Amino acid sequence: SSDLADIAAVVALGYARLGEVLVKRLAEKRAVTITRDGATLVVVAPYAESFGAHLREGAPGRRWDRDAKAWRVPATEKRGLWAALRATFPGSPLFVDGTLATVIAA
């Protein structure tokens, strides 16, 4: 993503603290978060109708949790979840259990 490249350039110029702030702001806007709840992965992501469609194709047993505003995906369906994330949110930061894990590649 060009946003992340721009932030990397800011950090390379010696503005690490500013880079952290920019990543946090970008993350708040576009981040996908995954937390484990027993044998279930709880996925919070920006709204995208296509994400639900991709999950239906590749992650049997997933369900929308209206109260948590999150998708609940069986941990055994990680491969289908990852495919749905890559198809829907390329370039978005992915936080797993509160830690930045990666930027989702296309």
C-alpha positions as protocol buffer text, in pm:
chain_id: "A"
residue {
  index: 1
  type: SER
  ca { x: 0 y: 0 z: 0 }
}
residue {
  index: 2
  type: SER
  ca { x: 130 y: 348 z: -75 }
}
residue {
  index: 3
  type: ASP
  ca { x: 15 y: 465 z: 270 }
}
residue {
  index: 4
  type: LEU
  ca { x: 252 y: 220 z: 436 }
}
residue {
  index: 5
  type: ALA
  ca { x: 533 y: 312 z: 196 }
}
residue {
  index: 6
  type: ASP
  ca { x: 481 y: 678 z: 285 }
}
residue {
  index: 7
  type: ILE
  ca { x: 493 y: 596 z: 657 }
}
residue {
  index: 8
  type: ALA
  ca { x: 811 y: 390 z: 603 }
}
residue {
  index: 9
  type: ALA
  ca { x: 966 y: 693 z: 431 }
}
residue {
  index: 10
  type: VAL
  ca { x: 876 y: 915 z: 730 }
}
residue {
  index: 11
  type: VAL
  ca { x: 1041 y: 663 z: 965 }
}
residue {
  index: 12
  type: ALA
  ca { x: 1348 y: 643 z: 738 }
}
residue {
  index: 13
  type: LEU
  ca { x: 1383 y: 1020 z: 772 }
}
residue {
  index: 14
  type: GLY
  ca { x: 1420 y: 971 z: 1146 }
}
residue {
  index: 15
  type: TYR
  ca { x: 1066 y: 1041 z: 1260 }
}
residue {
  index: 16
  type: ALA
  ca { x: 997 y: 708 z: 1427 }
}
residue {
  index: 17
  type: ARG
  ca { x: 746 y: 847 z: 1678 }
}
residue {
  index: 18
  type: LEU
  ca { x: 550 y: 1018 z: 1400 }
}
residue {
  index: 19
  type: GLY
  ca { x: 559 y: 690 z: 1208 }
}
residue {
  index: 20
  type: GLU
  ca { x: 406 y: 510 z: 1506 }
}
residue {
  index: 21
  type: VAL
  ca { x: 126 y: 766 z: 1529 }
}
residue {
  index: 22
  type: LEU
  ca { x: 55 y: 741 z: 1156 }
}
residue {
  index: 23
  type: VAL
  ca { x: 47 y: 360 z: 1165 }
}
residue {
  index: 24
  type: LYS
  ca { x: -194 y: 373 z: 1457 }
}
residue {
  index: 25
  type: ARG
  ca { x: -426 y: 612 z: 1273 }
}
residue {
  index: 26
  type: LEU
  ca { x: -410 y: 401 z: 958 }
}
residue {
  index: 27
  type: ALA
  ca { x: -475 y: 90 z: 1163 }
}
residue {
  index: 28
  type: GLU
  ca { x: -780 y: 240 z: 1330 }
}
residue {
  index: 29
  type: LYS
  ca { x: -926 y: 315 z: 989 }
}
residue {
  index: 30
  type: ARG
  ca { x: -838 y: -2 z: 799 }
}
residue {
  index: 31
  type: ALA
  ca { x: -724 y: -263 z: 1046 }
}
residue {
  index: 32
  type: VAL
  ca { x: -842 y: -618 z: 1073 }
}
residue {
  index: 33
  type: THR
  ca { x: -815 y: -773 z: 1418 }
}
residue {
  index: 34
  type: ILE
  ca { x: -828 y: -1139 z: 1509 }
}
residue {
  index: 35
  type: THR
  ca { x: -855 y: -1274 z: 1862 }
}
residue {
  index: 36
  type: ARG
  ca { x: -893 y: -1632 z: 1973 }
}
residue {
  index: 37
  type: ASP
  ca { x: -1197 y: -1735 z: 2176 }
}
residue {
  index: 38
  type: GLY
  ca { x: -1149 y: -2103 z: 2248 }
}
residue {
  index: 39
  type: ALA
  ca { x: -1176 y: -2289 z: 1917 }
}
residue {
  index: 40
  type: THR
  ca { x: -1310 y: -1980 z: 1742 }
}
residue {
  index: 41
  type: LEU
  ca { x: -1134 y: -1686 z: 1577 }
}
residue {
  index: 42
  type: VAL
  ca { x: -1313 y: -1355 z: 1631 }
}
residue {
  index: 43
  type: VAL
  ca { x: -1255 y: -1128 z: 1332 }
}
residue {
  index: 44
  type: VAL
  ca { x: -1329 y: -754 z: 1339 }
}
residue {
  index: 45
  type: ALA
  ca { x: -1285 y: -581 z: 1005 }
}
residue {
  index: 46
  type: PRO
  ca { x: -1409 y: -275 z: 818 }
}
residue {
  index: 47
  type: TYR
  ca { x: -1745 y: -333 z: 648 }
}
residue {
  index: 48
  type: ALA
  ca { x: -1712 y: -499 z: 310 }
}
residue {
  index: 49
  type: GLU
  ca { x: -1999 y: -701 z: 165 }
}
residue {
  index: 50
  type: SER
  ca { x: -1751 y: -906 z: -37 }
}
residue {
  index: 51
  type: PHE
  ca { x: -1580 y: -1027 z: 282 }
}
residue {
  index: 52
  type: GLY
  ca { x: -1894 y: -1211 z: 390 }
}
residue {
  index: 53
  type: ALA
  ca { x: -1924 y: -1364 z: 43 }
}
residue {
  index: 54
  type: HIS
  ca { x: -1563 y: -1483 z: 50 }
}
residue {
  index: 55
  type: LEU
  ca { x: -1614 y: -1630 z: 398 }
}
residue {
  index: 56
  type: ARG
  ca { x: -1925 y: -1816 z: 280 }
}
residue {
  index: 57
  type: GLU
  ca { x: -1716 y: -1974 z: 3 }
}
residue {
  index: 58
  type: GLY
  ca { x: -1412 y: -2070 z: 206 }
}
residue {
  index: 59
  type: ALA
  ca { x: -1494 y: -2088 z: 576 }
}
residue {
  index: 60
  type: PRO
  ca { x: -1777 y: -2327 z: 661 }
}
residue {
  index: 61
  type: GLY
  ca { x: -1916 y: -2277 z: 1009 }
}
residue {
  index: 62
  type: ARG
  ca { x: -1850 y: -1902 z: 1017 }
}
residue {
  index: 63
  type: ARG
  ca { x: -2122 y: -1681 z: 1159 }
}
residue {
  index: 64
  type: TRP
  ca { x: -2186 y: -1313 z: 1214 }
}
residue {
  index: 65
  type: ASP
  ca { x: -2200 y: -1214 z: 1582 }
}
residue {
  index: 66
  type: ARG
  ca { x: -2432 y: -914 z: 1581 }
}
residue {
  index: 67
  type: ASP
  ca { x: -2360 y: -820 z: 1943 }
}
residue {
  index: 68
  type: ALA
  ca { x: -1980 y: -818 z: 1898 }
}
residue {
  index: 69
  type: LYS
  ca { x: -2004 y: -684 z: 1540 }
}
residue {
  index: 70
  type: ALA
  ca { x: -1755 y: -952 z: 1440 }
}
residue {
  index: 71
  type: TRP
  ca { x: -1729 y: -1268 z: 1236 }
}
residue {
  index: 72
  type: ARG
  ca { x: -1676 y: -1587 z: 1437 }
}
residue {
  index: 73
  type: VAL
  ca { x: -1478 y: -1840 z: 1234 }
}
residue {
  index: 74
  type: PRO
  ca { x: -1383 y: -2189 z: 1349 }
}
residue {
  index: 75
  type: ALA
  ca { x: -1006 y: -2202 z: 1404 }
}
residue {
  index: 76
  type: THR
  ca { x: -997 y: -2504 z: 1174 }
}
residue {
  index: 77
  type: GLU
  ca { x: -1096 y: -2274 z: 885 }
}
residue {
  index: 78
  type: LYS
  ca { x: -787 y: -2048 z: 902 }
}
residue {
  index: 79
  type: ARG
  ca { x: -700 y: -2115 z: 538 }
}
residue {
  index: 80
  type: GLY
  ca { x: -1041 y: -1998 z: 414 }
}
residue {
  index: 81
  type: LEU
  ca { x: -1030 y: -1697 z: 646 }
}
residue {
  index: 82
  type: TRP
  ca { x: -686 y: -1598 z: 516 }
}
residue {
  index: 83
  type: ALA
  ca { x: -805 y: -1628 z: 154 }
}
residue {
  index: 84
  type: ALA
  ca { x: -1106 y: -1406 z: 234 }
}
residue {
  index: 85
  type: LEU
  ca { x: -883 y: -1148 z: 405 }
}
residue {
  index: 86
  type: ARG
  ca { x: -639 y: -1140 z: 112 }
}
residue {
  index: 87
  type: ALA
  ca { x: -919 y: -1101 z: -140 }
}
residue {
  index: 88
  type: THR
  ca { x: -1100 y: -828 z: 52 }
}
residue {
  index: 89
  type: PHE
  ca { x: -842 y: -630 z: 252 }
}
residue {
  index: 90
  type: PRO
  ca { x: -506 y: -626 z: 71 }
}
residue {
  index: 91
  type: GLY
  ca { x: -273 y: -367 z: 223 }
}
residue {
  index: 92
  type: SER
  ca { x: -457 y: -354 z: 555 }
}
residue {
  index: 93
  type: PRO
  ca { x: -273 y: -406 z: 882 }
}
residue {
  index: 94
  type: LEU
  ca { x: -359 y: -732 z: 1060 }
}
residue {
  index: 95
  type: PHE
  ca { x: -351 y: -741 z: 1439 }
}
residue {
  index: 96
  type: VAL
  ca { x: -357 y: -1081 z: 1608 }
}
residue {
  index: 97
  type: ASP
  ca { x: -425 y: -1082 z: 1980 }
}
residue {
  index: 98
  type: GLY
  ca { x: -345 y: -709 z: 1999 }
}
residue {
  index: 99
  type: THR
  ca { x: -10 y: -720 z: 1818 }
}
residue {
  index: 100
  type: LEU
  ca { x: 58 y: -608 z: 1463 }
}
residue {
  index: 101
  type: ALA
  ca { x: 123 y: -938 z: 1286 }
}
residue {
  index: 102
  type: THR
  ca { x: 152 y: -835 z: 921 }
}
residue {
  index: 103
  type: VAL
  ca { x: 10 y: -630 z: 640 }
}
residue {
  index: 104
  type: ILE
  ca { x: -231 y: -838 z: 437 }
}
residue {
  index: 105
  type: ALA
  ca { x: -82 y: -913 z: 95 }
}
residue {
  index: 106
  type: ALA
  ca { x: -290 y: -949 z: -220 }
}
